[in-house]
Amino acid sequence: MGNDQHFVQLKDIVKTYLPEDVPIGAIGEDSNFVKELNINSANLVDIVLDVEDAFGIRLENEDMDKMHTVRDALNIITQKLQDKK
């Protein structure tokens, strides 16, 4: 599974938690979860749990602390998947 597929899968997860005033099109690789997508910390935890389920990985608290943008999340997902091999 390539990064593009990871992005599509992550975008599908994130769009579930977007506030009504944020369009799905706003989700880009450089989008900041809190500042641009207006995702609160409770929903960010839900996103992390959904990512763990969707990708079959385990994210630690320090991983979540590094997840500021969609690209950060993609990099962490990619690293965790490589570590599983």
C-alpha positions as CSV (number, residue, x, y, z in Angstrom):
1,M,0.0,0.0,0.0
2,G,1.5,3.3,-1.1
3,N,1.4,6.7,0.5
4,D,-1.4,7.8,-1.8
5,Q,-3.5,5.0,-0.6
6,H,-2.6,5.8,3.0
7,F,-3.7,9.4,2.4
8,V,-7.0,8.3,1.0
9,Q,-7.6,6.0,3.9
10,L,-6.5,8.6,6.5
11,K,-8.7,11.3,4.8
12,D,-11.7,8.9,5.0
13,I,-11.1,8.6,8.8
14,V,-10.4,12.4,9.3
15,K,-13.5,13.5,7.4
16,T,-15.7,11.7,9.9
17,Y,-14.5,14.1,12.6
18,L,-14.5,17.4,10.7
19,P,-16.8,20.1,12.1
20,E,-19.6,21.1,9.8
21,D,-18.0,24.4,8.8
22,V,-14.8,22.7,7.4
23,P,-15.2,21.2,3.9
24,I,-13.7,17.8,3.1
25,G,-11.6,19.4,0.4
26,A,-9.7,21.2,3.2
27,I,-8.0,18.0,4.1
28,G,-4.5,18.1,2.5
29,E,-1.2,16.6,3.4
30,D,-0.1,19.9,5.0
31,S,-3.3,20.5,6.9
32,N,-2.9,21.1,10.6
33,F,-5.5,19.0,12.5
34,V,-6.2,21.6,15.1
35,K,-5.5,25.0,13.5
36,E,-6.9,24.3,10.0
37,L,-9.3,21.4,10.3
38,N,-10.6,22.5,13.7
39,I,-10.4,19.0,15.2
40,N,-10.4,19.1,19.0
41,S,-8.3,16.9,21.2
42,A,-11.0,14.4,21.9
43,N,-11.6,13.8,18.2
44,L,-7.9,13.6,17.6
45,V,-7.8,10.7,20.1
46,D,-10.7,9.1,18.1
47,I,-8.8,9.5,14.9
48,V,-5.7,7.8,16.4
49,L,-7.9,4.9,17.5
50,D,-9.4,4.6,14.1
51,V,-6.0,4.8,12.5
52,E,-4.8,2.0,14.7
53,D,-7.7,-0.2,13.7
54,A,-7.5,0.7,10.0
55,F,-3.8,0.1,9.6
56,G,-3.3,-2.6,12.2
57,I,-0.7,-0.5,14.1
58,R,-0.2,0.8,17.6
59,L,0.4,4.5,18.2
60,E,2.0,5.6,21.4
61,N,1.4,8.9,23.2
62,E,4.6,10.3,21.9
63,D,3.4,9.5,18.3
64,M,0.2,11.4,19.0
65,D,2.2,14.4,20.3
66,K,4.0,14.5,17.0
67,M,0.8,14.4,14.8
68,H,0.3,18.1,14.0
69,T,-0.4,17.7,10.3
70,V,-1.9,15.1,8.0
71,R,1.7,14.6,6.7
72,D,3.0,13.9,10.2
73,A,0.3,11.3,10.6
74,L,1.2,9.7,7.3
75,N,4.9,9.6,8.2
76,I,4.1,7.9,11.5
77,I,1.8,5.4,9.8
78,T,4.4,4.6,7.2
79,Q,7.1,4.1,9.9
80,K,4.9,1.9,12.0
81,L,4.0,-0.2,9.0
82,Q,7.7,-0.6,8.1
83,D,8.5,-1.5,11.7
84,K,5.9,-4.3,11.5
85,K,7.7,-6.1,8.6
